Amino acid sequence: WHLPDISNPRLDYRDIARRDQAISFIMDDLMSDLRSRRIDELADVAKIAGQGTLGSAADLGTPTGVPLPTGSLSESRLITQDFAGPVDGAAVARELGLGIKRGARLDRMDGSLVPAMGAVAEEARALGLPKPVVTSGNDSSQHVSGSAHYANRALDFRGNNISDQQGAQWAARVRERLGPSYAVDFERFPDNPARDHLHVAKRKN
């Protein structure tokens, strides 16, 4: 078919009629091809369906369920139990779904911080905050003299990705969960907001 220039606004009646007729024939051919292809696909399905059942998950070698990760510690135990002595804080953080900033040392973390990490993780989820990230353990000389960080009894969690109000609310909820044996503060640095963080420390007995 020879189609006239459809962009020409001055097509006469015969050109318009010829154009419309050609388009109609083309669409009919296209729909016919699509219908034939659809019929062929349905025939293939019918052929497969007549060959019997596909078999069970065991027959096909596929798992019947999603295996849960196995580990020595459950999250509920991590959140509630106070572990005596030093623990691998990085392993605990991974169990609880916490992130760890590169360079943060948690390898000999005081076991009393295990329930604190659990409270931090749970309250962040409850408030809809980003995943908590441990930014400091006993890995810096910039803490004040006598800081619990140097005794492996304190952790800092990233706070520069939330508002001051969210940080204060986060700290209040964690503080209420842990009680007076822990110091919990959302520390702000107006001159350098990148340093804002949640500080959690176990007080000396």
N, C-alpha and C positions, 0 to 999 in steps of 0.2 A: 504493500500500500504506500502511495505517496501522500504524506501528510503535509498540508500547507503550513506556513509559518504561523504558529498559534500566537506568537507575540505581536503579530501585526494586528492592530486594532481596526483595520479597515477590510477585514475579510468579508467577501460577499456571501450571500445566502448559500450558494452551491459549495463554496469551500468549507463553510461551517458544517453543512450537512455531511460532506465527504469526511471531514475530520471526525465528527461524532460517530459515523458509521464504522470507520476504521478502528477507533478506540473500542467500540462495542465488540467487534470481532476479536480484537486482541484480548480483551478481558474474558470473553467466552472461552477462547483457547486456553488461557491461563487457568481459569477455574476448572476446566475439564482435566487438565494435567494434575492439578492439586487433588481433585476427587479421585483420580486413578491411583495416585500415589498413596492416598489415605486408605483406599480399599486394599492395596497391596500390603500395607503395614498391618491392617486388621487381619488379613489372611495369615500373615506370619505369626501373629499372636495366637490365632486359633490353632495353628499347626503345633506351636509349642505347648499350648494348654492341653492338647490331646495326648501328650506323652507322659502324663502322670505328675505326681507331686515332686517338688524339688527336694524334699527331705528335711530332716530336722537340723538344728544347729550343730548337733554332734556329728551327723552324717556329713555335713559340709565342712566340718573342722573350724567352725566359727565359735567364739566365746558366747556363753549364755548370759553373761553379765559383765559389768566392769569391775575388775579387781581393785580393791581398795589398797592404798599404799600401806606397807607394813613398816613398823618402826618400834623402837623400844619404849617410846613415850607417846601417850595420847595427849591431844590438845587440852582436854579437860584436866588431866593430871598436871600438865605444865602450868596451867593457870592457877591451880589451887595449892600445889605442894611447894613448900619451901625446902630446897635442896641444901644439905649441909656441905660446906667446903666448896672449893672452886669447881666450876663446870665449864664446858665448852659453850660459851655464849653464842657463837656463830651457828652451832648446830641447833640450839634452842630457837634462835631467830628464824631459821629455815623451817622448823617444825610449825612455828606460829604464823608463817607467811610474811615475816618482816623482811625488809630490805636491809642491806649493810653497805655503808659507804666504803669505798676502797681506802684502806689504811686504818680503818677502825679496828682496834685490838680488843677482842672479846674472849681470847683463848683461856684465860684464868679468871673468868667473871665469878664474883661471889654468888653462891647458889640462892641467896635471899632475893636476888633480882629476877629469878625465874618467874614468880607470880606477878612481879611488876611488869615484865614484858608482856605477859598474858593480858593483864589489865589494859595496858596501852593499846594492844592490838584489838581487843574487844571493844573498847570505848571508841576507838577511831572508826571501826566498822559501824557502830551504832549511830555515830554522828555523820556518817557518809563522807568521811575525810579520805584523802589519798592514802595509799598504803604507807604505813609508818616505815621510816628508814633510820637505822641507828647510824648516827654520824660520828659518835665518839664514845670510847670506853676508856681504857687506860692507854692512851696512845698519843698524848699531847703534853707539852710542858707549859701550855698557855693557861691552864686552870689556876685558880688562886691557890696560894700555899695552904696545905692541909686539906685540900679538896678530896672528897670521897672517891673521885676518879682514880687517884693514885693508889687507893686501896682496893681497887676493882669493885667498888660498891656503888658506882654511879654510871648512868648512861644518858646520852643526849639523843633526842630524836628530831629529825628535820622539821622545822616549823616555818620556813620561808615560803612555803607554797600554800599557806592558809592565812585567813585574816586574823587580826588580833583577837577579835571576839571568839572565833572558833578555837584559837589556841587557849584562851582563858577557860572556855567551856570544857575543852578536852582535859586540861589540867585539873579542873575542879572535880570532874567525874572520876579521874584516875585517883586523885587524892582521897576522895570519899571511899573508893573501893579498897584502897590499901591501908588506910588508917594512919594514926600518928607515928607509927614506926618508920614511915617513909617521908622524905622531903620531895614534894612535887611542885614544880613551878614552870610556867611558860615564860621563858626569859626573852625579852625584846631588846633589840639594839637599834634605836631610831636612826643613828648615824650610819649603820651598816646592816640593813634588814636581812641581808643574806645570811647573817649569823643567828637569826631567830631560831629558837629550838625549845623543845620540851625537855626539862631536866628532871630526872628521877633518881633518887639516891636512897639507900638504906642507912638509916641513922645508926650510930654506934649504940650498943646496948648499955 
